[in-house]
Amino acid sequence: QVQLVESWGGLLQAGRSLRLTCTASGSIFRIITLAWYRQAPGEQRDLVASVSDGSTNYADSVKGRFTISRDSAKNTVYLQMNSLKAEETGVYYCNVVLASTCGRPYMNYWGEGTQVTVST
């Protein structure tokens, strides 16, 4: 079993910063990719940023403002969000692709999501 625990989001004003944290625990052999997704009300879940083996990928709308990083020793991924905008309000989900034991296939795991509300 694998569990993903996300930090609390929050309510903050536009232009402020927030750091999200997600830690994976349980049966983990190797993590391939860690990512954050956002789902706004009535919208689909979209990729915000991902990190895998040192390479990062960002949605165009957050480039230069958001930074994703990982602490492999702690099985933790961070999302530093600066200069937040009201349209970035939504539920942020942590996503991890990992193998639980050697020889097992890689599987996709999701956190429960954390609400981030950005007010104007």
MOPAC internal coordinates of N, CA, C and O (Angstrom, degrees):
PM7 1SCF
backbone

  N    0.0000 0     0.00 0     0.00 0    0    0    0
  C    1.4415 1     0.00 0     0.00 0    1    0    0
  C    1.5251 1   110.71 1     0.00 0    2    1    0
  O    1.2310 1   120.99 1   -36.84 1    3    2    1
  N    1.3085 1   115.70 1   143.16 1    3    2    1
  C    1.4552 1   122.50 1   179.00 1    5    3    2
  C    1.5258 1   108.37 1  -125.44 1    6    5    3
  O    1.2310 1   120.76 1   -44.54 1    7    6    5
  N    1.3112 1   116.16 1   135.46 1    7    6    5
  C    1.4579 1   121.01 1   176.63 1    9    7    6
  C    1.5213 1   109.11 1  -121.25 1   10    9    7
  O    1.2310 1   121.29 1   -38.16 1   11   10    9
  N    1.3122 1   115.14 1   141.84 1   11   10    9
  C    1.4565 1   122.17 1   174.30 1   13   11   10
  C    1.5220 1   107.86 1  -117.12 1   14   13   11
  O    1.2310 1   120.82 1   -55.16 1   15   14   13
  N    1.3170 1   116.03 1   124.84 1   15   14   13
  C    1.4581 1   120.94 1   179.88 1   17   15   14
  C    1.5216 1   108.65 1  -116.67 1   18   17   15
  O    1.2310 1   121.35 1   -59.77 1   19   18   17
  N    1.3136 1   115.02 1   120.23 1   19   18   17
  C    1.4625 1   121.17 1  -179.08 1   21   19   18
  C    1.5137 1   110.04 1  -100.58 1   22   21   19
  O    1.2310 1   121.11 1   -28.40 1   23   22   21
  N    1.3153 1   115.48 1   151.60 1   23   22   21
  C    1.4584 1   120.15 1   175.39 1   25   23   22
  C    1.5211 1   109.24 1   -76.43 1   26   25   23
  O    1.2310 1   121.51 1   -15.91 1   27   26   25
  N    1.3208 1   114.72 1   164.09 1   27   26   25
  C    1.4562 1   119.75 1   176.78 1   29   27   26
  C    1.5255 1   109.82 1   -66.40 1   30   29   27
  O    1.2310 1   121.04 1   -35.53 1   31   30   29
  N    1.3300 1   115.61 1   144.47 1   31   30   29
  C    1.4501 1   121.11 1   173.45 1   33   31   30
  C    1.5121 1   108.22 1   -82.75 1   34   33   31
  O    1.2310 1   120.93 1    63.26 1   35   34   33
  N    1.3058 1   115.82 1  -116.74 1   35   34   33
  C    1.4468 1   118.38 1   175.42 1   37   35   34
  C    1.5029 1   112.94 1   149.31 1   38   37   35
  O    1.2310 1   122.20 1    -0.45 1   39   38   37
  N    1.3148 1   113.39 1   179.55 1   39   38   37
  C    1.4620 1   122.21 1   177.68 1   41   39   38
  C    1.5227 1   107.42 1  -112.00 1   42   41   39
  O    1.2310 1   120.43 1   -56.48 1   43   42   41
  N    1.2982 1   116.77 1   123.52 1   43   42   41
  C    1.4592 1   118.96 1  -178.24 1   45   43   42
  C    1.5176 1   109.90 1  -148.34 1   46   45   43
  O    1.2310 1   121.31 1   -16.47 1   47   46   45
  N    1.2955 1   115.10 1   163.53 1   47   46   45
  C    1.4577 1   121.66 1  -177.43 1   49   47   46
  C    1.5320 1   110.59 1   -82.96 1   50   49   47
  O    1.2310 1   121.57 1   -26.76 1   51   50   49
  N    1.2883 1   114.60 1   153.24 1   51   50   49
  C    1.4651 1   119.96 1   176.07 1   53   51   50
  C    1.5242 1   109.59 1   -57.79 1   54   53   51
  O    1.2310 1   121.88 1   -38.74 1   55   54   53
  N    1.3306 1   114.01 1   141.26 1   55   54   53
  C    1.4565 1   119.99 1  -178.89 1   57   55   54
  C    1.5155 1   114.07 1    95.09 1   58   57   55
  O    1.2310 1   120.72 1   165.89 1   59   58   57
  N    1.3192 1   116.23 1   -14.11 1   59   58   57
  C    1.4626 1   120.86 1   179.91 1   61   59   58
  C    1.5158 1   111.09 1   -82.19 1   62   61   59
  O    1.2310 1   121.77 1    -5.69 1   63   62   61
  N    1.3398 1   114.21 1   174.31 1   63   62   61
  C    1.4602 1   121.09 1  -179.86 1   65   63   62
  C    1.5182 1   110.42 1  -118.91 1   66   65   63
  O    1.2310 1   121.72 1   -25.00 1   67   66   65
  N    1.3238 1   114.31 1   155.00 1   67   66   65
  C    1.4619 1   120.87 1   178.20 1   69   67   66
  C    1.5175 1   108.32 1  -152.05 1   70   69   67
  O    1.2310 1   120.55 1   -38.66 1   71   70   69
  N    1.3154 1   116.56 1   141.34 1   71   70   69
  C    1.4524 1   120.50 1   174.72 1   73   71   70
  C    1.5171 1   109.97 1  -115.42 1   74   73   71
  O    1.2310 1   121.08 1   -54.57 1   75   74   73
  N    1.3145 1   115.53 1   125.43 1   75   74   73
  C    1.4604 1   122.08 1   175.30 1   77   75   74
  C    1.5167 1   109.50 1   -99.03 1   78   77   75
  O    1.2310 1   121.28 1   -34.12 1   79   78   77
  N    1.3198 1   115.15 1   145.88 1   79   78   77
  C    1.4628 1   122.20 1   179.32 1   81   79   78
  C    1.5176 1   109.44 1  -129.43 1   82   81   79
  O    1.2310 1   121.08 1   -38.00 1   83   82   81
  N    1.3174 1   115.55 1   142.00 1   83   82   81
  C    1.4632 1   120.56 1   176.17 1   85   83   82
  C    1.5271 1   107.81 1  -139.36 1   86   85   83
  O    1.2310 1   121.16 1   -53.46 1   87   86   85
  N    1.3220 1   115.38 1   126.54 1   87   86   85
  C    1.4605 1   120.70 1   179.94 1   89   87   86
  C    1.5231 1   110.34 1  -118.57 1   90   89   87
  O    1.2310 1   121.49 1   -49.04 1   91   90   89
  N    1.3228 1   114.76 1   130.96 1   91   90   89
  C    1.4622 1   120.80 1   177.60 1   93   91   90
  C    1.5148 1   109.16 1   -97.70 1   94   93   91
  O    1.2310 1   121.04 1   -40.52 1   95   94   93
  N    1.3218 1   115.61 1   139.48 1   95   94   93
  C    1.4593 1   120.45 1   178.31 1   97   95   94
  C    1.5176 1   109.26 1  -142.35 1   98   97   95
  O    1.2310 1   121.73 1   -15.12 1   99   98   97
  N    1.3395 1   114.30 1   164.88 1   99   98   97
  C    1.4533 1   119.24 1  -179.43 1  101   99   98
  C    1.5144 1   110.28 1   111.64 1  102  101   99
  O    1.2310 1   121.19 1    32.46 1  103  102  101
  N    1.3069 1   115.33 1  -147.54 1  103  102  101
  C    1.4606 1   121.19 1  -177.66 1  105  103  102
  C    1.5327 1   109.33 1   -82.76 1  106  105  103
  O    1.2310 1   120.95 1   -78.48 1  107  106  105
  N    1.3329 1   115.79 1   101.52 1  107  106  105
  C    1.4688 1   121.10 1  -176.79 1  109  107  106
  C    1.5189 1   108.79 1  -130.69 1  110  109  107
  O    1.2310 1   120.96 1   -59.83 1  111  110  109
  N    1.3196 1   115.76 1   120.17 1  111  110  109
  C    1.4574 1   120.76 1   175.19 1  113  111  110
  C    1.5213 1   110.40 1   -96.66 1  114  113  111
  O    1.2310 1   121.18 1   128.50 1  115  114  113
  N    1.3289 1   115.34 1   -51.50 1  115  114  113
  C    1.4560 1   119.10 1   179.22 1  117  115  114
  C    1.5191 1   109.78 1  -152.08 1  118  117  115
  O    1.2310 1   121.23 1   -45.11 1  119  118  117
  N    1.3311 1   115.26 1   134.89 1  119  118  117
  C    1.4617 1   122.13 1   175.52 1  121  119  118
  C    1.5151 1   109.06 1   -99.45 1  122  121  119
  O    1.2310 1   120.96 1   -51.25 1  123  122  121
  N    1.3223 1   115.78 1   128.75 1  123  122  121
  C    1.4632 1   120.62 1   179.70 1  125  123  122
  C    1.5196 1   110.97 1   -93.21 1  126  125  123
  O    1.2310 1   121.05 1   129.06 1  127  126  125
  N    1.3143 1   115.61 1   -50.94 1  127  126  125
  C    1.4596 1   120.63 1  -173.62 1  129  127  126
  C    1.5207 1   109.49 1  -138.69 1  130  129  127
  O    1.2310 1   121.22 1   -39.94 1  131  130  129
  N    1.3252 1   115.26 1   140.06 1  131  130  129
  C    1.4681 1   122.01 1   170.29 1  133  131  130
  C    1.5236 1   107.20 1  -123.40 1  134  133  131
  O    1.2310 1   121.19 1   -38.78 1  135  134  133
  N    1.3072 1   115.33 1   141.22 1  135  134  133
  C    1.4625 1   117.89 1  -174.65 1  137  135  134
  C    1.5222 1   110.32 1  -151.14 1  138  137  135
  O    1.2310 1   121.95 1   -16.32 1  139  138  137
  N    1.3139 1   113.87 1   163.68 1  139  138  137
  C    1.4662 1   122.76 1   172.06 1  141  139  138
  C    1.5208 1   107.87 1  -123.27 1  142  141  139
  O    1.2310 1   121.81 1   -43.97 1  143  142  141
  N    1.3208 1   114.15 1   136.03 1  143  142  141
  C    1.4521 1   122.41 1   175.55 1  145  143  142
  C    1.5225 1   108.73 1  -120.91 1  146  145  143
  O    1.2310 1   120.78 1   -22.68 1  147  146  145
  N    1.3044 1   116.12 1   157.32 1  147  146  145
  C    1.4701 1   121.40 1   176.62 1  149  147  146
  C    1.5250 1   108.89 1  -128.08 1  150  149  147
  O    1.2310 1   121.74 1   -40.59 1  151  150  149
  N    1.3165 1   114.28 1   139.41 1  151  150  149
  C    1.4555 1   121.03 1   175.17 1  153  151  150
  C    1.5137 1   109.30 1  -128.27 1  154  153  151
  O    1.2310 1   121.24 1   -70.16 1  155  154  153
  N    1.3190 1   115.24 1   109.84 1  155  154  153
  C    1.4597 1   120.83 1   176.27 1  157  155  154
  C    1.5200 1   109.30 1   -81.65 1  158  157  155
  O    1.2310 1   119.89 1   -21.03 1  159  158  157
  N    1.3234 1   117.82 1   158.97 1  159  158  157
  C    1.4666 1   120.69 1  -179.66 1  161  159  158
  C    1.5256 1   111.66 1   -54.97 1  162  161  159
  O    1.2310 1   120.77 1   -53.59 1  163  162  161
  N    1.3149 1   116.13 1   126.41 1  163  162  161
  C    1.4508 1   121.10 1   177.90 1  165  163  162
  C    1.5188 1   115.19 1    75.74 1  166  165  163
  O    1.2310 1   120.80 1  -173.22 1  167  166  165
  N    1.3310 1   116.07 1     6.78 1  167  166  165
  C    1.4571 1   119.90 1  -177.42 1  169  167  166
  C    1.5256 1   110.57 1  -115.43 1  170  169  167
  O    1.2310 1   120.99 1   -11.01 1  171  170  169
  N    1.3119 1   115.71 1   168.99 1  171  170  169
  C    1.4547 1   120.34 1   175.98 1  173  171  170
  C    1.5160 1   109.50 1   -79.79 1  174  173  171
  O    1.2310 1   121.59 1   -13.95 1  175  174  173
  N    1.3279 1   114.57 1   166.05 1  175  174  173
  C    1.4509 1   120.70 1   178.29 1  177  175  174
  C    1.5264 1   108.95 1   -83.74 1  178  177  175
  O    1.2310 1   121.02 1   -57.44 1  179  178  177
  N    1.3228 1   115.66 1   122.56 1  179  178  177
  C    1.4586 1   121.01 1  -175.35 1  181  179  178
  C    1.5245 1   111.51 1  -117.12 1  182  181  179
  O    1.2310 1   121.03 1   -32.37 1  183  182  181
  N    1.3215 1   115.64 1   147.63 1  183  182  181
  C    1.4515 1   121.13 1   176.96 1  185  183  182
  C    1.5317 1   110.23 1   -69.00 1  186  185  183
  O    1.2310 1   121.44 1   -47.65 1  187  186  185
  N    1.3306 1   114.85 1   132.35 1  187  186  185
  C    1.4627 1   121.02 1   174.15 1  189  187  186
  C    1.5272 1   109.56 1   -98.91 1  190  189  187
  O    1.2310 1   121.04 1   129.25 1  191  190  189
  N    1.3377 1   115.63 1   -50.75 1  191  190  189
  C    1.4611 1   120.66 1  -178.85 1  193  191  190
  C    1.5210 1   109.37 1  -161.85 1  194  193  191
  O    1.2310 1   121.28 1   -26.84 1  195  194  193
  N    1.3241 1   115.15 1   153.16 1  195  194  193
  C    1.4595 1   120.23 1   177.34 1  197  195  194
  C    1.5207 1   109.32 1  -144.46 1  198  197  195
  O    1.2310 1   121.44 1   -23.59 1  199  198  197
  N    1.3418 1   114.84 1   156.41 1  199  198  197
  C    1.4573 1   121.03 1   177.64 1  201  199  198
  C    1.5247 1   108.05 1  -139.90 1  202  201  199
  O    1.2310 1   121.52 1   -45.52 1  203  202  201
  N    1.3499 1   114.69 1   134.48 1  203  202  201
  C    1.4655 1   119.66 1   178.54 1  205  203  202
  C    1.5211 1   108.83 1  -151.63 1  206  205  203
  O    1.2310 1   121.09 1   -56.77 1  207  206  205
  N    1.3361 1   115.52 1   123.23 1  207  206  205
  C    1.4638 1   121.71 1   177.85 1  209  207  206
  C    1.5279 1   112.67 1    47.98 1  210  209  207
  O    1.2310 1   120.87 1  -138.18 1  211  210  209
  N    1.3286 1   115.95 1    41.82 1  211  210  209
  C    1.4484 1   120.58 1   175.06 1  213  211  210
  C    1.5015 1   115.96 1    90.79 1  214  213  211
  O    1.2310 1   119.62 1   165.08 1  215  214  213
  N    1.2846 1   118.34 1   -14.92 1  215  214  213
  C    1.4659 1   119.60 1   178.14 1  217  215  214
  C    1.5186 1   109.77 1   -97.75 1  218  217  215
  O    1.2310 1   121.26 1   -34.91 1  219  218  217
  N    1.3186 1   115.20 1   145.09 1  219  218  217
  C    1.4568 1   121.32 1  -178.78 1  221  219  218
  C    1.5278 1   110.49 1  -121.56 1  222  221  219
  O    1.2310 1   122.28 1   -23.35 1  223  222  221
  N    1.3063 1   113.24 1   156.65 1  223  222  221
  C    1.4612 1   120.13 1   179.67 1  225  223  222
  C    1.5132 1   107.82 1  -141.41 1  226  225  223
  O    1.2310 1   120.23 1   -42.83 1  227  226  225
  N    1.3273 1   117.17 1   137.17 1  227  226  225
  C    1.4591 1   121.72 1  -176.78 1  229  227  226
  C    1.5256 1   110.83 1  -131.25 1  230  229  227
  O    1.2310 1   121.51 1   -31.97 1  231  230  229
  N    1.3117 1   114.72 1   148.03 1  231  230  229
  C    1.4559 1   119.27 1   167.55 1  233  231  230
  C    1.5225 1   107.72 1   -64.18 1  234  233  231
  O    1.2310 1   120.63 1   -35.17 1  235  234  233
  N    1.3059 1   116.40 1   144.83 1  235  234  233
  C    1.4698 1   120.22 1  -177.17 1  237  235  234
  C    1.5262 1   111.95 1   -56.38 1  238  237  235
  O    1.2310 1   120.49 1   144.47 1  239  238  237
  N    1.3071 1   116.67 1   -35.53 1  239  238  237
  C    1.4625 1   120.60 1  -173.96 1  241  239  238
  C    1.5264 1   113.39 1   -69.52 1  242  241  239
  O    1.2310 1   119.93 1   162.50 1  243  242  241
  N    1.3325 1   117.74 1   -17.50 1  243  242  241
  C    1.4630 1   119.71 1  -176.84 1  245  243  242
  C    1.5239 1   113.11 1  -111.27 1  246  245  243
  O    1.2310 1   120.08 1   176.10 1  247  246  245
  N    1.3061 1   117.44 1    -3.90 1  247  246  245
  C    1.4637 1   120.33 1  -178.63 1  249  247  246
  C    1.5261 1   110.23 1   -58.50 1  250  249  247
  O    1.2310 1   121.66 1   -46.61 1  251  250  249
  N    1.3297 1   114.42 1   133.39 1  251  250  249
  C    1.4554 1   120.27 1  -179.55 1  253  251  250
  C    1.5087 1   114.15 1    88.78 1  254  253  251
  O    1.2310 1   120.12 1   166.19 1  255  254  253
  N    1.3342 1   117.38 1   -13.81 1  255  254  253
  C    1.4687 1   120.23 1   179.90 1  257  255  254
  C    1.5326 1   112.40 1  -116.95 1  258  257  255
  O    1.2310 1   120.50 1   147.31 1  259  258  257
  N    1.3007 1   116.66 1   -32.69 1  259  258  257
  C    1.4650 1   120.92 1  -179.02 1  261  259  258
  C    1.5222 1   109.51 1  -106.40 1  262  261  259
  O    1.2310 1   121.04 1   -32.77 1  263  262  261
  N    1.3206 1   115.61 1   147.23 1  263  262  261
  C    1.4510 1   121.39 1   176.28 1  265  263  262
  C    1.5196 1   109.34 1  -134.38 1  266  265  263
  O    1.2310 1   120.81 1   -54.02 1  267  266  265
  N    1.3181 1   116.05 1   125.98 1  267  266  265
  C    1.4569 1   120.61 1   176.02 1  269  267  266
  C    1.5258 1   107.95 1  -104.09 1  270  269  267
  O    1.2310 1   121.05 1   -39.44 1  271  270  269
  N    1.3209 1   115.60 1   140.56 1  271  270  269
  C    1.4539 1   120.32 1   178.89 1  273  271  270
  C    1.5277 1   108.64 1  -148.51 1  274  273  271
  O    1.2310 1   121.25 1   -15.93 1  275  274  273
  N    1.3312 1   115.21 1   164.07 1  275  274  273
  C    1.4562 1   119.30 1  -178.57 1  277  275  274
  C    1.5259 1   109.96 1  -136.23 1  278  277  275
  O    1.2310 1   121.96 1   -29.87 1  279  278  277
  N    1.3153 1   113.85 1   150.13 1  279  278  277
  C    1.4542 1   121.90 1   171.67 1  281  279  278
  C    1.5282 1   105.37 1  -116.52 1  282  281  279
  O    1.2310 1   120.62 1   -80.31 1  283  282  281
  N    1.3192 1   116.42 1    99.69 1  283  282  281
  C    1.4627 1   120.25 1  -173.89 1  285  283  282
  C    1.5241 1   112.35 1   -64.26 1  286  285  283
  O    1.2310 1   120.53 1   146.73 1  287  286  285
  N    1.3099 1   116.58 1   -33.27 1  287  286  285
  C    1.4627 1   120.02 1  -179.53 1  289  287  286
  C    1.5269 1   111.60 1   -65.59 1  290  289  287
  O    1.2310 1   120.80 1   151.98 1  291  290  289
  N    1.3154 1   116.08 1   -28.02 1  291  290  289
  C    1.4650 1   121.08 1  -178.00 1  293  291  290
  C    1.5202 1   112.47 1  -105.30 1  294  293  291
  O    1.2310 1   120.09 1  -178.53 1  295  294  293
  N    1.3277 1   117.43 1     1.47 1  295  294  293
  C    1.4813 1   120.78 1  -176.54 1  297  295  294
  C    1.5282 1   110.78 1    52.22 1  298  297  295
  O    1.2310 1   121.20 1  -135.15 1  299  298  297
  N    1.3094 1   115.31 1    44.85 1  299  298  297
  C    1.4631 1   121.45 1  -173.80 1  301  299  298
  C    1.5210 1   110.42 1  -124.87 1  302  301  299
  O    1.2310 1   121.67 1   -37.32 1  303  302  301
  N    1.3117 1   114.41 1   142.68 1  303  302  301
  C    1.4609 1   120.95 1   174.78 1  305  303  302
  C    1.5170 1   108.19 1  -123.32 1  306  305  303
  O    1.2310 1   121.28 1   -37.23 1  307  306  305
  N    1.3158 1   115.15 1   142.77 1  307  306  305
  C    1.4594 1   122.38 1  -179.40 1  309  307  306
  C    1.5284 1   109.23 1  -119.84 1  310  309  307
  O    1.2310 1   121.67 1   -30.95 1  311  310  309
  N    1.3227 1   114.41 1   149.05 1  311  310  309
  C    1.4574 1   119.89 1   171.67 1  313  311  310
  C    1.5198 1   107.31 1  -131.33 1  314  313  311
  O    1.2310 1   121.26 1   -72.25 1  315  314  313
  N    1.3145 1   115.20 1   107.75 1  315  314  313
  C    1.4622 1   120.97 1   176.08 1  317  315  314
  C    1.5152 1   107.75 1   -89.89 1  318  317  315
  O    1.2310 1   121.12 1   -60.17 1  319  318  317
  N    1.3161 1   115.47 1   119.83 1  319  318  317
  C    1.4624 1   120.55 1  -177.46 1  321  319  318
  C    1.5174 1   109.10 1  -115.82 1  322  321  319
  O    1.2310 1   120.48 1   -62.44 1  323  322  321
  N    1.2983 1   116.70 1   117.56 1  323  322  321
  C    1.4638 1   122.86 1   179.81 1  325  323  322
  C    1.5181 1   110.27 1  -112.47 1  326  325  323
  O    1.2310 1   121.48 1   -23.63 1  327  326  325
  N    1.2997 1   114.77 1   156.37 1  327  326  325
  C    1.4724 1   121.09 1   177.46 1  329  327  326
  C    1.5258 1   111.11 1    49.65 1  330  329  327
  O    1.2310 1   120.99 1  -128.02 1  331  330  329
  N    1.2996 1   115.72 1    51.98 1  331  330  329
  C    1.4620 1   120.13 1  -176.83 1  333  331  330
  C    1.5230 1   111.48 1   -63.69 1  334  333  331
  O    1.2310 1   121.69 1   -31.70 1  335  334  333
  N    1.3213 1   114.36 1   148.30 1  335  334  333
  C    1.4609 1   121.86 1  -179.58 1  337  335  334
  C    1.5317 1   109.60 1  -115.97 1  338  337  335
  O    1.2310 1   121.01 1   -25.03 1  339  338  337
  N    1.3140 1   115.68 1   154.97 1  339  338  337
  C    1.4558 1   120.03 1  -178.47 1  341  339  338
  C    1.5332 1   111.48 1   -59.37 1  342  341  339
  O    1.2310 1   120.71 1   143.99 1  343  342  341
  N    1.3074 1   116.25 1   -36.01 1  343  342  341
  C    1.4708 1   119.69 1  -178.49 1  345  343  342
  C    1.5266 1   112.94 1   -70.75 1  346  345  343
  O    1.2310 1   120.53 1   175.59 1  347  346  345
  N    1.3261 1   116.60 1    -4.41 1  347  346  345
  C    1.4613 1   120.00 1   176.78 1  349  347  346
  C    1.5267 1   112.08 1   -94.11 1  350  349  347
  O    1.2310 1   121.12 1  -169.91 1  351  350  349
  N    1.2912 1   115.46 1    10.09 1  351  350  349
  C    1.4651 1   121.32 1   172.42 1  353  351  350
  C    1.5218 1   109.55 1   -64.76 1  354  353  351
  O    1.2310 1   121.13 1   -42.28 1  355  354  353
  N    1.3092 1   115.44 1   137.72 1  355  354  353
  C    1.4547 1   119.90 1   177.42 1  357  355  354
  C    1.5109 1   111.27 1   163.57 1  358  357  355
  O    1.2310 1   121.34 1     4.79 1  359  358  357
  N    1.3036 1   115.04 1  -175.21 1  359  358  357
  C    1.4581 1   120.79 1   174.45 1  361  359  358
  C    1.5266 1   107.80 1   -94.38 1  362  361  359
  O    1.2310 1   121.41 1   -53.24 1  363  362  361
  N    1.2967 1   114.91 1   126.76 1  363  362  361
  C    1.4595 1   121.26 1   180.00 1  365  363  362
  C    1.5285 1   109.02 1  -100.24 1  366  365  363
  O    1.2310 1   121.57 1   -52.26 1  367  366  365
  N    1.3217 1   114.59 1   127.74 1  367  366  365
  C    1.4657 1   120.98 1  -177.15 1  369  367  366
  C    1.5200 1   110.42 1  -114.62 1  370  369  367
  O    1.2310 1   121.46 1   -45.80 1  371  370  369
  N    1.3048 1   114.81 1   134.20 1  371  370  369
  C    1.4571 1   121.37 1   172.15 1  373  371  370
  C    1.5280 1   108.55 1   -84.60 1  374  373  371
  O    1.2310 1   120.95 1   -39.28 1  375  374  373
  N    1.3072 1   115.79 1   140.72 1  375  374  373
  C    1.4611 1   121.44 1   179.96 1  377  375  374
  C    1.5284 1   109.17 1  -134.48 1  378  377  375
  O    1.2310 1   120.95 1   -46.49 1  379  378  377
  N    1.3021 1   115.79 1   133.51 1  379  378  377
  C    1.4694 1   120.33 1  -179.48 1  381  379  378
  C    1.5272 1   109.14 1  -133.78 1  382  381  379
  O    1.2310 1   121.09 1   -45.43 1  383  382  381
  N    1.3118 1   115.52 1   134.57 1  383  382  381
  C    1.4628 1   121.51 1   173.24 1  385  383  382
  C    1.5263 1   106.96 1  -109.56 1  386  385  383
  O    1.2310 1   120.84 1   -60.36 1  387  386  385
  N    1.3256 1   116.01 1   119.64 1  387  386  385
  C    1.4585 1   118.79 1  -174.88 1  389  387  386
  C    1.5235 1   111.28 1  -150.10 1  390  389  387
  O    1.2310 1   122.02 1   -16.13 1  391  390  389
  N    1.3240 1   113.74 1   163.87 1  391  390  389
  C    1.4552 1   121.08 1   170.80 1  393  391  390
  C    1.5197 1   107.18 1  -107.22 1  394  393  391
  O    1.2310 1   120.49 1   -47.33 1  395  394  393
  N    1.3215 1   116.66 1   132.67 1  395  394  393
  C    1.4672 1   119.85 1  -175.30 1  397  395  394
  C    1.5286 1   111.72 1   -78.21 1  398  397  395
  O    1.2310 1   120.26 1   146.74 1  399  398  397
  N    1.3169 1   117.10 1   -33.26 1  399  398  397
  C    1.4591 1   120.86 1   176.04 1  401  399  398
  C    1.5252 1   108.48 1  -144.56 1  402  401  399
  O    1.2310 1   120.93 1   -15.51 1  403  402  401
  N    1.3299 1   115.83 1   164.49 1  403  402  401
  C    1.4606 1   120.43 1  -179.65 1  405  403  402
  C    1.5306 1   109.94 1   -60.65 1  406  405  403
  O    1.2310 1   120.76 1   -49.69 1  407  406  405
  N    1.3257 1   116.15 1   130.31 1  407  406  405
  C    1.4537 1   120.59 1   178.34 1  409  407  406
  C    1.5098 1   114.42 1    91.50 1  410  409  407
  O    1.2310 1   120.45 1   167.16 1  411  410  409
  N    1.3178 1   116.75 1   -12.84 1  411  410  409
  C    1.4591 1   119.76 1   177.62 1  413  411  410
  C    1.5219 1   109.63 1   -82.15 1  414  413  411
  O    1.2310 1   120.38 1   -27.46 1  415  414  413
  N    1.3270 1   116.88 1   152.54 1  415  414  413
  C    1.4664 1   118.80 1   178.44 1  417  415  414
  C    1.5258 1   111.49 1   -70.14 1  418  417  415
  O    1.2310 1   121.37 1   -25.33 1  419  418  417
  N    1.3220 1   114.99 1   154.67 1  419  418  417
  C    1.4578 1   119.36 1   176.34 1  421  419  418
  C    1.5268 1   109.17 1   -73.73 1  422  421  419
  O    1.2310 1   121.04 1   -40.69 1  423  422  421
  N    1.3155 1   115.62 1   139.31 1  423  422  421
  C    1.4584 1   120.94 1  -178.43 1  425  423  422
  C    1.5150 1   110.12 1  -129.60 1  426  425  423
  O    1.2310 1   121.97 1   -19.99 1  427  426  425
  N    1.3092 1   113.83 1   160.01 1  427  426  425
  C    1.4596 1   123.40 1  -175.03 1  429  427  426
  C    1.5218 1   109.26 1  -101.11 1  430  429  427
  O    1.2310 1   120.14 1   -51.73 1  431  430  429
  N    1.3195 1   117.33 1   128.27 1  431  430  429
  C    1.4624 1   121.18 1   178.29 1  433  431  430
  C    1.5294 1   109.82 1  -125.87 1  434  433  431
  O    1.2310 1   121.71 1   -33.41 1  435  434  433
  N    1.3249 1   114.34 1   146.59 1  435  434  433
  C    1.4691 1   121.21 1  -179.27 1  437  435  434
  C    1.5145 1   110.67 1  -123.55 1  438  437  435
  O    1.2310 1   121.24 1   -36.46 1  439  438  437
  N    1.3276 1   115.24 1   143.54 1  439  438  437
  C    1.4515 1   119.86 1   169.09 1  441  439  438
  C    1.5163 1   109.78 1   -79.47 1  442  441  439
  O    1.2310 1   121.22 1    -5.30 1  443  442  441
  N    1.3222 1   115.27 1   174.70 1  443  442  441
  C    1.4629 1   119.51 1  -177.62 1  445  443  442
  C    1.5301 1   112.90 1   -78.75 1  446  445  443
  O    1.2310 1   120.86 1   165.93 1  447  446  445
  N    1.3209 1   115.96 1   -14.07 1  447  446  445
  C    1.4506 1   119.98 1   179.41 1  449  447  446
  C    1.5173 1   112.57 1    95.96 1  450  449  447
  O    1.2310 1   121.14 1   -31.13 1  451  450  449
  N    1.3072 1   115.43 1   148.87 1  451  450  449
  C    1.4614 1   120.97 1   178.24 1  453  451  450
  C    1.5259 1   108.14 1  -135.58 1  454  453  451
  O    1.2310 1   121.15 1   -45.42 1  455  454  453
  N    1.3233 1   115.41 1   134.58 1  455  454  453
  C    1.4621 1   120.63 1  -175.45 1  457  455  454
  C    1.5242 1   110.65 1   -80.69 1  458  457  455
  O    1.2310 1   121.27 1   -50.16 1  459  458  457
  N    1.3103 1   115.18 1   129.84 1  459  458  457
  C    1.4593 1   121.71 1   172.10 1  461  459  458
  C    1.5302 1   107.08 1  -121.49 1  462  461  459
  O    1.2310 1   120.95 1   -57.48 1  463  462  461
  N    1.3104 1   115.79 1   122.52 1  463  462  461
  C    1.4559 1   121.18 1   179.90 1  465  463  462
  C    1.5106 1   108.98 1  -120.26 1  466  465  463
  O    1.2310 1   121.07 1   -57.13 1  467  466  465
  N    1.3148 1   115.57 1   122.87 1  467  466  465
  C    1.4671 1   121.40 1  -178.75 1  469  467  466
  C    1.5301 1   107.88 1  -112.86 1  470  469  467
  O    1.2310 1   121.04 1   -60.39 1  471  470  469
  N    1.2989 1   115.62 1   119.61 1  471  470  469
  C    1.4641 1   120.02 1  -177.69 1  473  471  470
  C    1.5224 1   110.24 1  -100.06 1  474  473  471
  O    1.2310 1   121.78 1   -27.03 1  475  474  473
  N    1.3197 1   114.21 1   152.97 1  475  474  473
  C    1.4754 1   119.49 1   179.20 1  477  475  474
  C    1.5224 1   110.32 1   -86.72 1  478  477  475
  O    1.2310 1   120.10 1   180.00 1  479  478  477

